[in-house]
Amino acid sequence: MKEAEELCSRIAIMRRGKVVAMGTQAELESAHGKAAVTLDEIFAHYTEDGLESDGGYREVAKARKKARRLQ
């Protein structure tokens, strides 16, 4: 999510293969309805998933990176 915040001018959020939200980060923040939210919180809002379902996003990213190294 950090890379998306830093590199992307527009963001699309997908859930189960369909785009559920698209726009700039500011547009997505304003549609979320709360002030000063992170992109992780916006993602959780639009996908209706919690931030910590089976581990945080960082843990998942670390596991994927490790799996790639081991291949």
N, C-alpha and C positions, 0 to 999 in steps of 0.2 A: 504494500500500500504506500510505503514511503516513496518508492520510485514513481508511482503514479502521481503522487502529490507534487513531486519535484519536476517531472518531465512532461506530463500531459496537460494540454490546454483544455481538452474535453475528455470526459470519462463516461464509459458505458458500464452499467452493472447488469450482469446476467444472473438469472435464476432458472435452473433446470432447462438451459438451452435457449431461453428467451430474454431479450433485453427488457428489463423492468424499469430502468431509469437511465437517462443520458443527459449530459450537460456539462457545464464548467463546474468546478468544485464549489464555487460560490452559489451557483444555481441549485446544486444538490443540497448544500447546507441550508439554504433558505426554504427549500421544499420540505426538508426534514422537520423544520419547525422549532428547533432549539438553537440557541446561540453557542458558538465556539465548540462545534462537534468535530471529531476526527473523521477521516475517511473510513476508518474501521467501523466507527459507529454508524456512519451513513450506509455502509455496506450491510451491516447487520440489520438496520432498519428496513432496507428494501428487500432483503432476502428472507426476512423473518427468522433469521437464525441468531442465536446468541454468540457473543464474542468468544466464549470459552466452552464450546460444546464438547469436543474430544481433545482439547488442548488449544492453545492460542495459535494465532496465525504464525508467529515466529517459530513455534515448535514444529508446525507443519512444514514451514519453509526449510528449517534445519534438517528435518527428516528427509525431505525430497533431495536436498543438496547432498546429503550423506549417501543416499541411495544411488545418485548419479555417479558419485566418486567410486562406489563399490562395483559398478557394472563393468 
